[in-house]
Amino acid sequence: MKQFVLIILTIAAVFVVSAASLKEELKYYLDRHNVQDEGYEMVAAYAVNGDTLLTQLPEAPLQLLNIGHWQGVSKQGTGMERDTLGRIIIGDYAADTLTSGVRVDTIGAYSGDFSHGLANGHGCAITEDGTYYEGQWKDDRRHGFGFAVTPGSHIRVGEWKTDKFLGERMSYTSERIYGIDISRYQHGKGRKTYPILWDRLRISYLGYKNQRHATGTVDYPVSFVFIKSTESTNIRNPFYFRDYTMARQRGIPIGAYHFFSCKVTGSAQAQHFINNTVFRRGDLPPVLDLEPYPSQIEAMGGTEALFRNVRAWLLAVERYVKVKPILYVSQSFINRYLSEAPDLKRDYQVWIARYGEYKPDVKLAVWQLSPNGRVTGIHGEVDINVFNGYHTQWEEFLEEMTIK
């Protein structure tokens, strides 16, 4: 029993010390979500009571030490045992069956529901590295909805499968802030061109991976639009100026993006973008679209050369418009390369392309959730985006982050 209490005390102490470093993560999560999001109330309760819950954890087994309630030859009430792996469990028994309790081993502690001697149902756990998880379990693994907080990392809230975090499954409702991004391709290919009917724009389809998670009829306004302006140092979108004018006339917040090339310098591309783009008060931050193939990065001189030129573009544009640009990247680019440029990940807002039902597991401004949505008034498929937040956060973004 002495070993049991010492393990619990050590784990709780580690986490209580680490909890302070998680306050900003929790604040960020709560600022970007509300009660419509699955698990919001559970995370909010943890944000308020997390420290208290953890400091009380060592007391839990002590309060359970009134053990040994029996009924005939069956365990009934509170008891203590070791499971087949040697882990100590103090829990509640009904007719010889463990239903809930606290379990401790050398790597952590679990408190919650049990079935067949394993964590099943709702429960929370603390591991020796300070990770706290609360949510659903199946056969001793995180499985179903839950959230985890780890010192030095961001909060993970969403669906888990056999201990692997899949991501947050977003519910698409009219409360969300939706937008689109367009280029010359929304006007057709080849000689056949189509106008955009700006007075009819409504999002009607979220893409085949996301439509089924929509609540009610998908008929959302276009609340923002990003328009491709330039690429490399010699390519311009011939429809950019007209699309910009038409969107602005209808009061739609507009941003422009530049498609980065690995064949020329970032500073030269920045000048091309500046020379051929409109920047007016209230416009969204400019965007650098960064989608290089590995072979292109290698031809440029590797990731060090790539990020040196990316920084040159970002800094030149920021000096001109007096607003930090947004960095557009894919999930695979983040996974493979962005760790080599922690300053970019830290200092710039991210617009991420991740096509699937789970929200990206990063801090972001905008999520491009689908490349095959439909918008009334636009011919063909359209990229659908959602702002990371609700109306309050959107208004703050427009107030603080747009061009002055």
N, C-alpha and C positions, 0 to 999 in steps of 0.2 A: 504493500500500500504506500509506503514511503516513496518508492520509485515512481509509482503512479502520480502522486501529487507533485513530485519534483518535475516530471515531464510536463504536466499541465501548466505549472507555474512558469517554466522556462518558455514554452510556446506562447503563452499569453503575454509575457513580458516582452518578447521579441515583437509581437504584433502591436502591442500598445505603443511601443517606441516608434514603430514604423507607421502607425496610423496617421500621424501628423503630416507625413509626406504625401498622403493620399487625399488630403482635404481638397486640394486644387482639382484633382481628377474628379472627385465627387461633385464639386461645384460646377465643373464643366458639363458633366453628364446632366445634372439637374437643370442647368440653364438651357440645355438644348432639347429637353424632353418635357412631357407633361403627363397627366394621368391617363391620357389616351394610349400611351405606350405600354406595352406589356412589361410588367415587372417594375414599373416606376415607383409604386408605393413601397415595394420591398427594398429597393435601393434607397429611397428617401428615408425609410425607417432606420436603415443601417447608418446613413449619414448622420442621423440625429443621435442614435443610441449605440453605435458601434463600439465606442470606447467603453461604455458602461457594460455592454454585453460581454466584452472580452475580459474586463477586470473581474466580472462575476463568475467567469468560467471556472477558475480554480475552486470556487466555493461549491460548485455543483456537485462534484463527487463527494465532498465532505457532508453535504446535506443528505446525500443518498446512503450514508454509512449506516443508517438504521436498516440494515439488510437482513435477509433470511426469513421473509414471510413465506410460510409454506401452507399448503392445503392438502392434507393427506400426504402423498409422495410426490406431488407436482409442485413445481415452482409457481408461486402465485404472489404477485406484489413486486417488491424491489429485491434484486439479488446481484451478486457479483460472480463473474466467471472468467476464464481464459478461453478464447476460441481456438480453433485448430491451428492457427498461426501464432499462437502465444500472446495475442493482444488482450489486454484487460478490458472487460466490459462491465459497467455497472448500469443496469437497466430495469425496466418494468417487464414482468412476465405475466402471461395469462395462460393458464393451463399448459405450463411447461414451454410456452413459446415466447421468445424475446420479441417485443413489439416496438420498443423505443429505449433510448439510453445514450450513454456516453462511452466512447471507445477510444483507448489511447495506445499508441505504440511509439517507437523511437523516432518516427518521422512526423508525427502529428496527432491531432485529436479530431474526432467526429462526434457530433451530437445530433440525434434525429431519429428517424424511423428505421426499423429493421424488419427484414423478412428472411427467413431461412439463415439467420445468423449474419447476413450481409446488409450493408446500407442500401435500403430500398425505400423510395418515397421522398419526402422532404427532409432536408437536413443541412447542417453547416459544418464546415471543416476548416481547420487551421493547420498549415504545414510549417515545418521548421524554417523555411525561407521567408515566412511572414505572409504567405498567400492565404487569403480568406475566400471561401466559396460558400454561397448559399443558394439552394435550389433543389432540383430534382436529381435523384440517384437511381441507378439500376445496377444491381450486382456489384456494389462497391465502386462504381464509376459514375462520374458526372454524366448525366444523360437526361435530356429534356431541357426545360428552361432554367436558367440560373445566371448568377453573376459572380465574377471573381475580381478581386483587387490584389495587386502585388506591388510591394514597394518598388519605386523606380519605373513602373510601367503604367499603361493606361488601363482603365476599367474595361472589363469585357462583360457585356450584358447581352444575352441572347440564347440561341440554341446550342446545346452540346450533344455530342454523340460519342459514347464510349470514351470519355475524357478529352475528346478533341473539340475545340471551340469552332463552331461553324460561322457564327456571326449573328447580328441582330436582324430579326425578321421584321421589317417595317410594315405597318398597316397603312395603306394608302387611302386617304380620306380627303374631303374638300378642305380640311384644315391645313393641309400641307402647302408649301410654296413650290410650285412647279415652273420649270422653264425649259427652253429648247436651245440648241445651238445649230447654226446653219452655215452653209457655204454655197458655192456655185451649184453643187449637186442637187440642192432642193429646187433648183430652177430647171432641172433636166440635164440630159447628156446629149452631146452632138448638136445637130442643128435644131432639134425640137426643144423649145424652151417653154417654161410654165411660169406664170406670175404667182407671187404669194399674195393671197387675198387677206390683207392685214386686218380688215374689218370683220373677218369671220373666224379668226383664230380661236380654236378650242381644242384642248387635248382630249382625244377620244379613245386612245388605246395606249397602254403602258409598255407594250412588248410582251412576247409570249411567255417569258419567265416571271413576269410581275403582275399581269392582269388578274390572275386568280386570287391575289392577295388584296385586291381593291375592295373597299366597302361601298356598296351601292353602285350607282351608274358612274362610269368615268366620263366626266364632262367638266374639265377643269380649265380655268383661264390660264393663259400664258403670262406668268408674272415677271419673267425676265427672258432676255435673249442674248446669246453670245454669237457674234458674226465673225466669220473668218475674214481678215483683212489682207494679210500678206503671207508669203512663204519665201524662205531663203532671202536672196537679195534682188530677185528679178521677177517674182510672181505676185500678181495682185488678183483679188477676187473682183471680177467685173461687175458684180451685182452689189458689192459692199455699200457704196454710197447711197444707192436708192433704198436698199433695205434699211440702212441706218436712218435715213430721213423718214421713211414710212413708219418705222417702229417708234421713233421719237414723237412724231405727230400724234400717235395714239397713247402716249404717256407710258410706254413700256420701258423699264430700265434696260439699258443696252451696254454691252461690253464688247470689246474687239479682241480677237486672238491672232497670234502669229504662229505659224507652223515652223518649227525649228529644223534647220538643215545642218548636217555634220560636215558639209563640204566647204563652208565659209565661216568666217569669224562671227562670234556673237555680237560684237560691237557693230560690225557692218550690217548685220540683220536687224539690230535695234534701230539703226538709222533709217533703214528701208521701211520698217514698221512705222516709225514716227512720221516719216515724210508722206505716208499714204493712209493715215488713219485720223479719224476725227476724235478729239478729246474735249468734251464739254462738261460743264458743271452738272453733277448728278449722274454722270455715266459710271458704270461699274468698273472695277479695276481691270486694267489690261491683263491678258493671259498669255503665257508662253506654253504652247502645245509641244510637249516633249515626248516623242514616240520613236526613238531610233531603234533600228535593228542591231543586234550584237555585232554584225559585220560592219555596220556603219560606225559604231563606236570604236571598233578596232582600227578602222581606216582613218579615223580622226586622231588617233594617238592614244586611245584608251580612255577610261573613265576620268582620269585626272584632267586630261585635255577637254573632255566633254564638259565637265562641271566648271572648269575655268571659263569656258565660253558661255555657258549658261549664266554664270554669275555676271559676266560682262553685259549680257543682254538685260538681265534683271536690273542691274544698277543703273545702266544708261536710261532705261525706260522710267525707272523710279525718279531719277533726277529730273526728267523732263515733265512728267505728269504730277509729281509730288505725292504719289500714292504707290504703295507696295503692290507689285503685280501678283497675280495668282499663278501657281504652277500646276499645269494640267499633266497628269501622269496616269499610267495604268497600274493596277494592283501588281502585276508581274514586274513592272519597273521598280516599284517600291521594294518588293521582296528581293529583287536581284541586285539593285544598284544604290538605292537611296541611303543606305547605311553608310556609304562612303562619303556622303555629303551631309553630315548631321546638321550643319548650319542651315541648309536649305529646308530640311524637315522642321527645324526649330523656328525659323524666322519667317517663313512664307506660308500663306494659306494654301491649302491643297484642293484642287478639283480633280476628282479621281474617276477613272473609267473602271467600273467593275460590273459586269453584266451577269446578274443573277439575283436570287431572291434575298440574299443577305447583305445588309449594310456593311460597308467597309470598316475594318477594325483599325481605323486611324482617326485622328482629329482632322476634320475637313470642313471646308466651306460649302462645297457643292459636290453632289454625287451624280455622275452620269450613269443611270441605272439601266438604260436600254438603248441599243442602236436601231431598234426596229419598232418604234412607236408610231402612232398615227396622230396627225393634227388636222382638223378641219381647216381648209384654206391653203394647205400645202400639198403638193403632189409628191407621192412616194413616201418612203420611210423617213422618220425623223428621230434624232437623238433626243431622249427624254431625260431631264435632269430634275433633281429635287434639292432644295436648300436644306442644309443641316440645322433645322430649328423650326420654330413656328412663327406666327405673325409678330410677336414681340421682338424676337431675335432678328427677324427680317428688317423690321423698322430700325433697329439699332445698327444693323449692317449698312443700310442705306444712309443713315445719318453719319456713321463714323468712317466707313471704308470707301465711299465713292469719291470721285474726282470733285475737288472744290473749285 
